[in-house]
């Protein structure tokens, strides 16, 4: 970490171009294709792939810093790229622990492939622990998937979709099957992403009608429900940490904008800059105090994943907790920044207006507030008695 230079991976000029395009994609409800093209050309899609396989060899702790930096320029671009990085991060968790099966993800990322995340399903609050998507074995080790996935970021551009489904027909059923399918006629993407914020992610609904994953791309078959399997730990740890990073990056940008506004605006009453107003100073200090707590927490948990620290049963409350705190903090910081900036932030052309809408999406990502609190309560008090 000491020699890691975030600017080398995300130069200021690249971030400036991405920031300039962000309001356009938000206004036009389009996918940031140029952002993806430039990030791919810079090797960003393979930052978590080991050097020996052609990647940058970064750890999750370093990727978290980069995602905070990218989110400060364009939250929707960062959130979309997050979903690709989740799979390359899970592949790193596997390879670091000597678990085979996701080498094709690492090689694909180096070659420029884009991996999307097809786990969310409408009404399925089991998330990783269950699925309403049918996974039917083909007799040769492959599976055909039929069902509907929601919030599929990178919908216009992904080349492989990592997903899960439930096998109810095999002799050892039920089994949750994690696999990757290619974009074929059996996969339909709805053009239904017209949302309040995070519009550039284009996280559209995906319908599967017998989409086939061959045996080489079936990664895991596990029992439904909570599991210590590497696929569950890998997805949960990388997803929560990188998600917390994106929203922490939003908070950092909102704080920067609030400081700049306070220094620029002047009171008609006193003639002084708003930066001299005690109430404004208190709000900005409160924002900083809230923000400053999150980057060290994210870094510590990410290093634990990288270093293969055994946190045992504490992993789930730690990971869901850092995501929950990041979302809560980011929403608070953006709210305060809006108050510091005043009525100008109410106009849609104002960057804070976009951040205000983007940050609301955090409430819909797993783990949601109810799940995070239930996990923490169970860790401290034990499960609810039957």
C-alpha positions, 0 to 999 in steps of 0.5 A: 500500500505504501507505494500505491499511487491512485493517480497512476490508475485514475489520472486527473485528466481522465477523471475530468473527462468522466466528470464532464460526461456525468451530467449528460448521461444523467440527463439523457438516461444513457450508459457512459460508453466513453467512460467504459472505453477509456477505463478499459484502455487504461487497464481498469477492468483488470486492476484486481487480476494478478500480475502473472495473469496480465492484470495490475495485481492490486488488492481489494484495499487499493481497489476500494480507494480507486472506486472512491476516487472514481465515484467522486467524478461520476457515481453512476460510472463507479457503481456500474464498474463496481459490478464488474469488479465484484466478479474480478474481486471474487476471482481474487478471493478464490485464487488467494485461497487456492480455490479454482474455478474463476480463472476465466473471469481473470483472463476475460477481464484482461482481454476486455470482457465485461462481467455483470452481476445477476443476483438480485430478483424482485421480492427475493429477500434471501438474496445470495441464500436463495433464488427464484430462477430455475437452474435445470441441469443439462446432463453434461455438467451445464445448466439452463437458467430461466427467471428474471433478474433485476438491477442488472448494471452494465446491461447494454455492454456486458459480455458475461452475466454471473448469476445464481439459480436453484436446481430442484431436480438433481438427486441431491437437490435443492442446490444453489448454482452459481454460473456465468452465461453469455449474451444470446437470444435466451437473454432479453434485456428490457429498456426499463431503466428510468430512475430518480438517480444513478441513471448511467448504470443502466441497471435494467431488468434481465429475463432468462429463457433457458440461458445456458452456462456450460460446465466450464462456467458453472462455478459452484453448487451449494446448499441454499441458505447461509454458507461458509462457501468461498462463493458466498464469502467472496461475493458478500465481502467484495460487494459490500466493501466496494459498494461502501467505497462508492458511496463514501466517494460521493460523500467526499465529493459533496464535502468538497463542493460544500467547502468550495461553495462556502468559500465562494458565497458571501452574505449580503448581511455581513459582507463576509464569506459563508465560510465565516458563518458559525452555522455553516462552519458547524455543518461542514465540520459535522460533514467532515467528522462523519466522512472521516470515519469511513475510509479507515473502516473500509481500508481495514476490512479490505486489508483483512480480506486481502490478508485472509484474516479469519474473522469467523462469524464476525465477518457478516456483521462487519461487512453489512455494518460498513455498508450500512454506515457508509450509506447513512453517512453519505446521505447525511453528508449530501443533505448537509451539503445541500443546505450549505449550498443553498437554493442553487443546489435545487436546480437539476444542473447543479452537481449536488442535485445529481449527487442528492438523487444518486445517493438515494440508491444506496438504500436499495443495495443489500444489505438493506438497513433491516438486514444489517440491523438483524445481523448485528442483533443476532451477533450480539444477542443470538438468534430470535427464539422460535 
